[in-house]
Amino acid sequence: MDDNKNPLEKNMTLIEHLEEFRSALIVIVITLIISTILCFYKSDILLDIASKPLLNKLPNVKLIMVSPGEAFFNSIKISFFFGLILSLPIILNRIYWFVAPGLTLKELKLFKPLIIFFYILFMFGLFFSYFILLPVGINFLIDFAPSNINPMISIDKYISFIISTSVGASIVFELPIILFAFGLSRIC
């Protein structure tokens, strides 16, 4: 028996690969929808969690809405964001099981720890963003405004700021994995 042979390897036709991809996508989408719906029921708590960095700086500020559907659509936006975070382990698991049969045994031994490391670094990025980057950023940006300007912060702009900062920090935390993968593939 070949020691380099991947035990998960399957000989499949193109149609079988597409069916496997379709089933993986269906599981990912269903998982994402369910976790988003679960988060939507608690979107008021999630909004309180997301507004904590702002309320620490401006305890009396109230987020405002400037259009009729803004509160509803931002509840969906924040629910989707937290739903994605909740479903990320299942999404990464499905990606692993879809990609694993096409890898060599050596690549397979590296891929599983990389997926786990990806999730850990992504979560570290989120925590870093929430506990360090957002408070410092909000303090700087609020203090930057002249004293004759009163902050009236739109819920839409604030949620977008929170999500983009958190995702950006998480992507930056993924750089070690990206550089490691590039190094293994000899791209750079």
SVG drawing of the C-alpha trace seen along z (x, -y; Angstrom):
<svg xmlns="http://www.w3.org/2000/svg" viewBox="-40 -75 49 77">
<polyline fill="none" stroke="black" stroke-width="0.4" points="0.0,0.0 1.2,-3.5 2.1,-5.6 1.4,-8.8 -2.1,-7.8 -4.9,-9.9 -7.4,-7.7 -10.1,-10.2 -9.4,-10.2 -12.3,-9.4 -12.3,-9.0 -15.2,-11.0 -16.6,-12.4 -17.1,-16.1 -20.8,-15.7 -20.1,-13.9 -17.7,-16.7 -20.4,-19.3 -23.0,-17.3 -20.6,-17.1 -19.9,-20.9 -23.7,-21.5 -24.4,-19.4 -21.6,-21.3 -23.0,-24.6 -26.5,-23.6 -25.2,-22.6 -23.3,-25.9 -26.3,-28.0 -28.8,-26.1 -26.4,-26.4 -25.9,-30.1 -29.7,-30.7 -30.5,-28.8 -27.8,-30.6 -28.8,-34.0 -32.5,-33.3 -31.4,-32.3 -29.3,-35.4 -32.2,-37.5 -34.4,-36.5 -31.7,-37.9 -30.7,-40.9 -31.5,-43.4 -28.9,-41.7 -26.4,-41.5 -26.9,-45.2 -26.3,-46.0 -23.0,-43.9 -22.0,-45.7 -22.8,-49.2 -20.7,-48.6 -17.5,-50.2 -19.5,-53.3 -21.4,-53.5 -18.2,-53.2 -17.0,-56.4 -20.4,-58.2 -22.6,-56.7 -25.6,-59.0 -25.5,-58.6 -28.4,-56.9 -28.0,-55.4 -30.4,-57.0 -32.2,-55.8 -32.5,-58.1 -34.8,-56.0 -37.9,-53.9 -36.3,-50.5 -32.9,-51.2 -33.4,-49.5 -34.9,-46.3 -32.3,-46.0 -29.5,-46.5 -31.0,-43.9 -30.7,-41.5 -27.1,-42.8 -25.9,-42.2 -27.8,-38.9 -26.1,-37.7 -22.7,-38.8 -23.1,-36.9 -24.7,-34.0 -21.7,-33.8 -19.4,-33.7 -21.6,-31.0 -21.7,-28.9 -18.0,-29.3 -16.9,-26.0 -19.4,-24.1 -18.6,-26.1 -14.9,-25.3 -15.7,-21.7 -17.6,-21.4 -14.8,-23.1 -12.4,-20.6 -14.4,-17.6 -14.9,-18.9 -11.3,-19.7 -9.7,-16.8 -10.2,-14.1 -8.2,-16.1 -5.2,-16.6 -2.1,-14.4 -1.4,-12.9 1.3,-15.5 -1.1,-18.3 -3.9,-16.7 -1.7,-16.6 -1.1,-20.4 -4.6,-21.3 -6.5,-20.2 -4.3,-22.2 -4.5,-25.2 -8.3,-25.1 -8.3,-25.0 -5.6,-27.7 -7.7,-29.8 -10.7,-29.7 -8.6,-30.4 -6.9,-33.4 -10.2,-34.7 -11.7,-34.6 -8.5,-36.3 -9.0,-39.0 -12.6,-39.5 -11.7,-39.7 -8.8,-42.1 -11.1,-44.3 -13.8,-44.3 -11.7,-44.8 -8.8,-46.9 -9.2,-48.3 -12.8,-49.5 -12.5,-51.3 -9.3,-53.0 -10.7,-53.8 -14.0,-55.2 -12.2,-57.3 -9.9,-58.7 -12.6,-59.4 -15.0,-61.0 -12.3,-63.1 -11.1,-64.2 -14.4,-66.1 -14.4,-69.8 -16.1,-70.6 -19.0,-72.4 -20.1,-69.2 -22.4,-66.8 -22.3,-63.2 -25.5,-61.7 -24.5,-58.3 -26.7,-56.4 -27.3,-52.8 -26.5,-51.9 -23.2,-53.7 -22.2,-52.3 -23.0,-48.7 -21.2,-49.0 -18.2,-50.5 -18.2,-47.6 -18.5,-44.9 -15.9,-46.3 -13.4,-46.9 -14.0,-43.4 -13.7,-41.7 -10.7,-43.7 -8.9,-42.9 -9.8,-39.2 -8.4,-39.2 -5.2,-40.8 -4.9,-38.1 -5.1,-35.5 -1.9,-36.8 0.3,-34.2 -1.7,-31.4 -1.7,-33.2 2.1,-33.7 2.6,-30.1 0.5,-28.8 2.3,-31.1 5.6,-29.8 4.6,-26.2 3.4,-26.7 6.5,-28.8 4.4,-31.7 6.6,-34.3"/>
</svg>
